[in-house]
Each structure stands twice: as structure tokens, then as C-alpha cells.
Amino acid sequence: MRLCEGIFSTGKIVILDSGFCVLQGIIELQKCGVFASALIKKRRYWPKHVDGEGIALHFEDKPIGTTMRLPGVLDGERFDLFCMKDEGYVMS
């Protein structure tokens, strides 16, 4: 949040490293007028509010290149998760 204070209320977009993939943080930025995107990576657990296991199950039998948009709402703010089946994993 501190790093983006200078662009609050501008509608600009920041691309976050996967280490900053915290949905609640992305929502807080959105509330401040900054939009963000991050690659979701499962480390020990899936990020909070992300049903990673459900996503993986959905894509299990899908061909490579299949995509899906998962809309959601957190703290009254809309967000979208975009997923794509790749060889051996699902990119989200």
C-alpha cells in the first residue's frame, strides 16, 4: 500500500510479483483507486479466498489452452480470477 500511495485515485494498474499475491491487499488497492494483477502461486497453501483445489479439479480433464474467468466479491469490491490450463498446471 505504501509503495502505491503516490498513484492513489489515478486508476493506474500495478503488476505484482507472485509474492504479493494477497487478494485482500489487491482489494484494498482497488478501494484506493489503483488496480492490480498478480500471478497466483501455491506455496504451502493457496492464497486466502482462492479455491485453488476447486480450480485444479475443474481443469483436470480440460485440454491445454482452456480458460476460465471466476468473478467474485470481497469487502463489497468486485474482482476476477483468470485461469488457463497449461501442460502440467493451471496458471491463475
Residue pairs with C-beta under 8 A, 6 or more apart in sequence:
1 25
1 28
1 29
1 32
4 14
4 29
4 32
4 34
7 14
7 34
8 32
8 33
8 34
9 32
9 33
10 33
10 34
11 33
11 34
11 35
12 34
12 35
13 34
13 35
13 36
13 37
14 29
14 34
14 35
14 36
14 37
15 36
15 37
15 38
16 26
16 36
16 37
16 38
17 38
18 38
18 39
18 40
18 41
20 38
21 38
21 39
21 40
21 41
21 47
22 47
22 48
23 47
23 48
23 49
23 50
23 74
23 79
24 48
24 49
24 74
24 75
25 36
26 36
26 37
26 38
26 79
27 74
27 75
27 77
27 79
29 35
29 36
30 36
30 77
30 79
31 75
31 77
39 91
39 92
40 46
40 47
40 50
40 52
40 81
40 92
42 52
46 52
46 53
49 72
49 74
50 81
50 92
52 92
55 68
55 70
55 81
55 83
55 90
55 92
56 90
58 68
59 66
59 68
59 83
59 85
59 90
62 85
63 85
64 85
64 86
64 87
65 84
65 85
66 84
66 85
67 82
67 83
67 84
67 85
68 82
68 83
68 84
69 80
69 81
69 82
69 83
70 80
70 81
70 82
70 83
71 78
71 79
71 80
72 78
72 79
72 80
72 81
73 79
81 92
82 92
83 90
83 91
83 92
84 90
84 91
84 92
